[in-house]
Amino acid sequence: MHENIEFLQAFLKNPLKVGAIAPSSLELSRKMLDGISPNADSIVLELGPGTGSFTKLINDMAPDKGSYLGVELDRNLVKCLRLKFPDMRIIRGNACKAFAIHERSKFGKVDYIISGLPFVSMPAAVSSKIYDEIDKFMENGCLFRTFQYAHGYYLPAAIRLREFMRSRYGAAEKSPLVMKNVPPAFTLTWRS
């Protein structure tokens, strides 16, 4: 319950940055992490961990905490994440600089990018910068997974992300609709 209040407060403070009124469900979190197996040589980069719905499952599966790097912009959410996951590396930073943040971290190669970022509610210039950052990781061989809410799937910003990725890495692997989430969502996966 406390997590829901934190999330709602962050949303009310800045709805365009947070992009949702509730954290992702356990079902969506499981779908987002399906097939992911982090280790010291196979890093998971999480963009926009929010209150830690995906982070919790990564924490449970990671053999060591050197296999995870989270980048979150919201100061209060970073504080909460660091309290919940004291052994996980959570950086307060902008996903527009994710590649440089990873380089400074001295962590191993990023093999998985898990994104909870609200691309649909971002200005196009900001989302384009983040796409370019993701592309830098993808050039080295990587899996990128994000989700889109069913009601926003055909919005121009959602299409823009899919078209950017499709032009470089082919069509997304789209999951069945995850109904046990508010709102229901699809996961989208690209591999390079």
C-alpha positions in Angstrom: 0.0 0.0 0.0 2.8 2.4 0.9 4.3 1.8 -2.6 1.0 2.8 -4.2 1.0 6.1 -2.2 4.6 6.9 -3.1 3.8 6.3 -6.8 0.6 8.4 -6.7 2.4 11.2 -5.0 5.2 11.1 -7.7 2.5 11.1 -10.4 0.6 14.0 -8.9 3.8 16.0 -8.6 4.8 15.4 -12.2 2.4 13.3 -14.3 4.5 13.7 -17.5 7.6 12.2 -15.8 5.8 9.4 -14.0 3.2 8.6 -16.6 1.0 6.2 -14.6 -1.1 6.3 -11.5 -0.1 2.9 -10.1 3.0 0.7 -10.1 3.2 -2.2 -12.5 1.5 -5.4 -11.3 3.4 -8.6 -10.4 2.0 -10.2 -13.6 3.4 -7.4 -15.8 6.7 -7.5 -13.8 7.0 -11.2 -14.5 6.3 -10.7 -18.1 8.9 -7.9 -18.3 11.6 -10.2 -16.8 10.7 -13.4 -18.6 13.9 -14.9 -20.0 16.2 -12.4 -18.3 19.1 -14.0 -16.4 21.6 -11.4 -15.1 25.1 -12.1 -13.8 28.3 -10.1 -13.3 29.1 -10.4 -17.1 25.5 -9.9 -18.2 24.2 -6.6 -16.7 20.5 -5.5 -16.4 20.1 -1.8 -17.0 16.7 -0.6 -15.7 15.5 2.8 -17.0 12.9 4.4 -14.8 12.6 1.9 -12.0 9.9 4.0 -10.3 8.9 2.3 -7.0 10.7 -0.9 -7.9 8.1 -3.3 -9.3 10.6 -4.8 -11.8 13.6 -4.0 -9.5 12.2 -6.4 -6.8 12.2 -9.3 -9.2 15.6 -8.5 -10.5 16.9 -8.3 -6.9 15.5 -11.7 -6.3 17.0 -13.3 -9.4 20.4 -11.5 -9.5 23.3 -13.6 -8.3 25.1 -10.5 -7.2 24.2 -6.8 -7.0 26.9 -6.0 -9.6 24.6 -7.3 -12.3 22.1 -4.5 -11.9 22.2 -0.7 -12.6 19.0 1.4 -12.2 18.7 4.9 -13.6 15.8 7.0 -12.0 15.2 10.7 -12.4 12.8 11.4 -9.5 14.7 12.2 -6.3 12.1 10.9 -4.0 11.7 7.6 -5.9 15.5 7.2 -5.8 15.5 7.6 -2.0 12.7 5.0 -1.6 14.5 2.6 -4.0 17.8 2.9 -2.2 16.0 2.1 1.1 14.2 -0.9 -0.3 17.2 -2.3 -2.2 20.3 -1.1 -0.4 22.6 -3.5 -2.2 21.4 -2.5 -5.7 23.1 0.2 -7.7 20.5 3.0 -8.2 21.7 6.2 -9.8 19.7 9.4 -9.8 20.1 10.4 -13.4 18.5 11.1 -16.7 17.9 8.2 -19.1 19.0 10.7 -21.9 22.6 10.0 -20.5 22.2 6.3 -19.8 25.2 5.3 -21.8 27.6 7.7 -20.0 26.1 6.7 -16.6 26.8 3.0 -17.4 30.4 3.8 -18.5 31.1 5.7 -15.3 29.7 2.8 -13.3 32.5 0.5 -14.4 29.9 -2.4 -14.6 30.1 -5.1 -17.2 28.4 -5.2 -20.6 24.7 -4.4 -20.6 22.9 -7.4 -22.1 19.4 -6.4 -21.0 17.6 -3.0 -20.9 14.3 -3.1 -19.0 12.4 0.2 -19.4 9.5 1.5 -17.2 9.8 4.9 -18.8 6.6 6.7 -19.9 7.6 7.2 -23.5 4.0 8.1 -24.5 3.8 11.1 -22.2 7.3 12.4 -22.9 8.1 15.3 -25.3 9.3 13.9 -28.6 12.8 15.5 -28.3 13.3 13.8 -24.9 12.2 10.4 -26.1 14.3 10.6 -29.2 17.4 11.2 -27.0 16.6 8.2 -25.0 16.0 6.1 -28.1 19.5 7.1 -29.2 20.9 6.0 -25.9 19.2 2.6 -26.1 20.6 2.3 -29.7 24.1 2.7 -28.4 23.7 -0.3 -26.1 21.9 -2.3 -28.9 24.9 -1.7 -31.2 26.9 -3.9 -28.8 24.3 -6.7 -28.7 21.5 -6.4 -26.3 17.9 -7.1 -25.5 15.5 -4.1 -25.0 12.2 -4.6 -23.4 9.5 -2.0 -22.5 5.7 -2.0 -22.2 2.9 0.0 -23.6 -0.6 0.3 -22.2 -3.3 -1.0 -24.4 -5.2 2.3 -24.4 -2.1 4.1 -25.6 -0.8 1.6 -28.1 -1.9 3.6 -31.2 -0.9 7.0 -29.9 1.7 8.8 -32.1 4.4 8.6 -29.4 3.9 4.8 -28.9 4.1 4.3 -32.7 7.2 6.5 -32.9 9.1 4.2 -30.5 8.0 1.1 -32.3 9.0 2.6 -35.7 12.4 3.7 -34.4 13.2 0.2 -33.1 11.6 -1.6 -36.1 13.8 0.4 -38.5 16.9 -0.9 -36.7 16.0 -4.2 -35.2 12.9 -5.5 -36.9 9.4 -5.9 -35.5 8.9 -6.2 -31.8 8.1 -9.5 -30.1 4.8 -8.4 -28.6 3.4 -10.3 -25.6 -0.3 -11.2 -25.2 -2.1 -8.4 -23.3 -1.4 -8.5 -19.6 -4.9 -8.0 -18.2 -3.8 -8.1 -14.5 -2.3 -4.6 -14.6 -3.8 -1.2 -14.3 -4.2 -0.4 -17.1 -3.6 -3.6 -19.1 -0.4 -3.6 -21.1 1.7 -5.3 -23.7 5.4 -6.0 -23.4 7.6 -5.3 -26.5 11.0 -6.9 -27.0 13.8 -6.2 -29.5 17.1 -8.1 -29.8 20.3 -7.1 -31.6 
